């Protein structure tokens, strides 16, 4: 089941912030601090090998009430590996996250958003939902803060799923951009929810 976007008929404006590729030893903690400052919940699509390296950050995400999704073990995109290999990466990451938090992810985001009907069906058979995004901040491309902010302001709408990354090297402007965007979006009467909450309410 592919969930790249959601309907926008609900009168209440809601959106979901999502973060891919983490956790990162520096930027994940900074992002969590910004989210905590504003009382915002988000969804983190984590890579299994990074979760193995920084389990304390996965635990911090979970204990802070954020949602954790599966982003494969090593971020190999579909095409470089087949569907069967992708499923092995997903299951391996599930095991790691379950061991840290006691809860297995129900959301899956394929690396680079590359998927197929075969992969979607296989993920659905594992009782997971495949989720892409509706707004790409392109923070991964090292866009400057003002461009990240402008991209979100220009494209956000009720029901948006916004793509950020908490693992960017060598430097990331994402935490600072969030510090600008969150209060702006709050002033526009947006409510921040996890992806599962966003999808459940439509």
N, C-alpha and C positions, 0 to 999 in steps of 0.2 A: 504494500500500500504506500503510494508516494504522497507525501504531504509537503509540497513545496510552498504552499500558501494556504490561507484560510479565508473564509467568507468575511465580509466586512459590514454585515447588516446590523450588528449589535450597536445600540445607541451609546453604550459606554466605550470610550476609547481605551484600548488595551494594546500592549505590545510586549514582545519578548526579546531580551538581550541574550545573545548566545556567543560563546567563546570557544574557538577550536584550537586544537594542537597541544594544549597544556597537559599537565601543569609545567610552568617554568619557575625556576627557583627564585627569581626576582619579581617578574611581572605579575604572576598569579597572585602573590601576596599583596602587591600594590592595588590590583583590581579588586580583590576582596575587601581591602580597606575602603576604597571609594564606594563600593556597593553597600558596605556596612554603614558608612557615614550617612547615606540617604535612605537606609532601610529598604533597599531594592533587592529582589530575588532574581536570579538569572539561571541560565542553563549552560553547563560546561560540557562540551564534547571532547573527552580526553583520549589521549593516545596511551595504549597499554604500557609501552616501555617507559614512558615518562611517569606514569602512575606508579610503576615499580620503583623508579628512582626517587620519587618524592611522595610517598604515601601520606605523609603528614599534611600535605596540601590538599590531597583528595579528602582526607578526613575533615580538614577545616572547611572545605566547600560543603560537604555533606552536613556537618554539625551546624553550619550557619543557615541551613534551610534551602540551599541551592540545589538544583536538579543536576544530576550527572548522567550524561549520555555517552554512548560508545562511538569512538572515531577510529576504530581498528587498532591493532597492536603496533604497527610500524609505519602507518600512513602510505602504504602502497596503493596506488590508484587502480581501479578496474581497467584492464587493458594491459597493464604490466603484470598482473596476476589474474588467474581465472576466478570464477565464482566460488568454486570449492575452497580455494586458498583464502579468499576473502572471508568466507564463513569461519574458517579456522582462526583467522585473526580476530574476528568478532568474538568468538567463544573464548579465546585466550584472554581477551581484554575483559569480558564479563567476569571471568574467574578472578582476575586481579581486583576489580572493583568490588565484587561481592566479598572478597576476603577482607578488604579494608573497611567497607561500610556496612556489610551485612545485608546489602540490598543490591539486586542486579538491575542494570539499566533496562528501560523499556524503549528508549529512543536510540536510533542509529543515524549517523550522518556519514555518508561515504566521502572519502578524501577527494577534494577538489569538486565535490558534487557529482562525480561520475558514477552513474549507476546504469542498470538495465532492467528489463522486465523480469529476467531470470533472477537477478540479485534481489530485487524488490519482493518477488514471490518467496524466495528462500528466507529472507529476513522476516517477512510476515508469518511464515510457518513457524518461526522461533518466537512468535508473540511479541514482535517488535514493530515499531513504526519508523519508517524512513522519513527523515525531515531534512529539507534543504533550507532555503532562506528567501526572503523577498527584497532585502536591502543589503548590498555588499559594500561595506565601508572601504574596502581595499586597503585596510591598515597593513595587511601582509606585504603590500607593495611599497611600504614606507611612505605612504602619502603623508604630507604635513598635516598638522593638527587642524588647520583651518579648512583643508579640503575634506578631511574626515567629517568634521562638523557640518560642513555645507552639504555633503552627500546625504547625511542622515536628515537634516532639516528639509532638504528638497524632496526626498523620496518617502519619508515616513508617513504612514496612515494607519487608521484603525486596523488591527490585526497583523501588523508588520512583525516579521521575524528578522532581526538585525544581526548580521554576521560581523563579529570581531574575532580577534585572535589574542590569546594570552601567552602564546609562545612565538615570539618574533625576535630574530637576531640580526645584527648585533644590538640594535637599540629599538625601543618601542615607544611611540607617543600615545598608545591606546589609553593608559591610565589617565593621562592628562586630558585627553579628548573626552573621556567619560565624565570627568569632573566638570566639564562645560556642558555636555549634552544632557546629563540627567536632570539638573535643575531646570534647564530650558524645557525639556519634555514634560516635566512635572507642571510647569507653568502653562503648558498647552493642554493640561488636564488629561495627560496619559497616565495610565496605571501600568506598573511593571509586574509581569507575571512570568512564571516558568512556561516553557513550551507546552508541557502537558496541560497546564491550567488554561493556556490560551486555546488549545485545541478542544479541550473538554467543554468549554463554554460556547462553542459554536456548533 
